[in-house]
């Protein structure tokens, strides 16, 4: 059995070839068939460049369809995708490249000269550029490649992505995520959040971190849903697009900015099924005002790069204000004291998690990895929290660096 994440996603693509996958701001539609052929071209490009299974591909590019094709092409070729924030400065990028040692670095056209300098210093063999309109050598080269590609056979434990996460110490650590980690979270979230035929995802999150690239994108692809792929969050445009969307994922600032729009009414979001918030706490007053204006209770969840989503308020049932909900199916979450002993409901302690979604460890940091896990295999998140009597988790703050 092929445990490659792309094989899982592709197994749920619509049978109708022209079913829309991406709907772009200019109105152009990319069908699931086109997305599959384009990701095949990128997979062929990567293999033709001499990259071998397990090699890293770093990308510091804007959010575009081509960037998504590159990510899926990496999965299909058995390579490891390393997204970098376009806002990262030269010194940060230099450190990431030196640590990950990718076989290919994809940059924006305006940073090509710098990227070539960094690649030369890191002894990287190949640099391509990719612009916001799909221009650059990467897309041009991919266009010459065959549009058929046999997805690589991957074990669940094979590395699929490497994301650098900053802890409270300020030093970035490479979070290793396997095909199994990403697939486990995608399956659970697709089911827990009730993805169904007819859903349309409004995607305004960045795609250089887990929230936008994995959580949002995987849920939609696993559902065979159209994705309204927007380059960034714009509250006025979001309200217009909600006439056609059913699901929206955002961070708390998105909701505070939406509340500043007079056009935010029940009628404006009548087509919407679900609003989700994460990456930071949503203030109770924001949640309550949003409900009063729209009739929707935003669903809060809790996650991190190292484990994807860990807890969530329920789709059906009480979404308890001030909490991040219940442990997701397949994820064990516990709150412990200094001695790793379980605390009773109401006790404030360290949050630890375990499950197939929890990462493999930190890249090139075996000692940090050992420190991050307990003897029983629970990951020490560094977050503090408490369970209430009904099993809802509240995040209290952070205590230890990670």
Helices and strands as residue ranges (DSSP letters): H 5-10, E 20-24, E 29-31, H 32-48, E 56-60, H 65-77, E 80-83, H 90-100, E 104-107, G 109-111, H 112-121, E 127-129, H 137-142, E 159-166, E 172-178, H 179-192, E 200-203, H 210-210, I 211-216, H 217-223, E 226-229, H 235-241, E 247-250, H 252-259, E 274-277, H 284-294, E 299-304, E 308-312, E 326-327, E 331-336, E 349-355, E 361-362, H 366-372, E 379-387, E 393-398
